[in-house]
Amino acid sequence: MMRVALDMECDECGHDQFMLPVQKKQGDQVTCVQCGKPTCHTSDLESALGAFAKHNTVPEPVLESATDTLGRMRENA
């Protein structure tokens, strides 16, 4: 699992840090670091990041690199 801070808050406790699974055996749930509540699926997060990149100034190679890295980490697990 990888701990990350995201620009969103947990519905349960309001925390802004989440655990992302990086290996297939860890599933696909993004969970709150503080209370452990499942927040979303990794595929939902990747879709949201992709949509954000299309409408904002985040360079696409940076976003592609991040999602590619996450995908490779899950494939190699």
C-alpha positions as CSV (number, residue, x, y, z in Angstrom):
1,M,0.0,0.0,0.0
2,M,1.1,3.5,-0.7
3,R,0.1,6.5,1.6
4,V,-0.9,9.6,-0.3
5,A,-2.4,13.0,0.4
6,L,-5.3,13.9,-2.0
7,D,-7.3,17.0,-2.6
8,M,-10.4,15.3,-1.1
9,E,-11.6,14.4,2.4
10,C,-12.9,11.2,3.9
11,D,-16.7,11.3,4.3
12,E,-16.4,9.6,7.7
13,C,-13.6,11.5,9.5
14,G,-12.5,14.4,7.2
15,H,-8.9,13.1,6.8
16,D,-7.1,13.9,3.6
17,Q,-4.6,11.0,3.4
18,F,-5.4,7.7,1.9
19,M,-3.9,4.3,1.2
20,L,-3.6,3.2,-2.4
21,P,-3.1,-0.5,-3.2
22,V,-0.1,-1.1,-5.4
23,Q,-0.2,-4.9,-5.6
24,K,-3.1,-7.0,-7.1
25,K,-3.4,-9.0,-3.9
26,Q,-4.2,-5.8,-2.0
27,G,-7.4,-5.3,-4.0
28,D,-8.5,-2.1,-5.6
29,Q,-10.0,-0.1,-2.7
30,V,-8.6,3.3,-1.8
31,T,-9.1,3.6,2.0
32,C,-8.7,6.5,4.5
33,V,-5.5,6.3,6.5
34,Q,-7.2,7.5,9.7
35,C,-10.4,5.5,10.0
36,G,-9.9,2.8,7.3
37,K,-13.2,3.6,5.5
38,P,-13.2,2.6,1.8
39,T,-13.4,5.8,-0.3
40,C,-13.3,4.7,-3.9
41,H,-11.7,2.2,-6.3
42,T,-8.3,2.8,-7.9
43,S,-10.0,2.8,-11.4
44,D,-12.3,5.6,-10.3
45,L,-9.4,7.6,-9.1
46,E,-7.5,7.0,-12.3
47,S,-10.5,8.1,-14.3
48,A,-10.9,11.3,-12.3
49,L,-7.2,12.1,-12.7
50,G,-7.6,11.6,-16.5
51,A,-10.6,13.9,-16.7
52,F,-8.9,16.5,-14.6
53,A,-5.8,16.5,-16.8
54,K,-7.9,17.0,-19.9
55,H,-9.5,20.2,-18.4
56,N,-6.5,21.7,-16.5
57,T,-2.9,22.6,-17.0
58,V,-1.4,19.3,-15.7
59,P,1.0,18.1,-18.4
60,E,-0.4,14.8,-19.8
61,P,3.0,13.0,-19.7
62,V,3.1,13.6,-15.9
63,L,-0.3,12.1,-15.4
64,E,0.4,9.2,-17.8
65,S,3.6,8.5,-16.0
66,A,1.8,8.3,-12.6
67,T,-1.0,6.1,-13.9
68,D,1.4,3.9,-15.9
69,T,3.6,3.5,-12.8
70,L,0.6,2.5,-10.7
71,G,-0.5,0.0,-13.4
72,R,3.0,-1.5,-13.7
73,M,3.3,-1.9,-9.9
74,R,-0.1,-3.7,-9.8
75,E,0.9,-6.0,-12.8
76,N,4.2,-6.9,-11.2
77,A,2.7,-7.8,-7.8
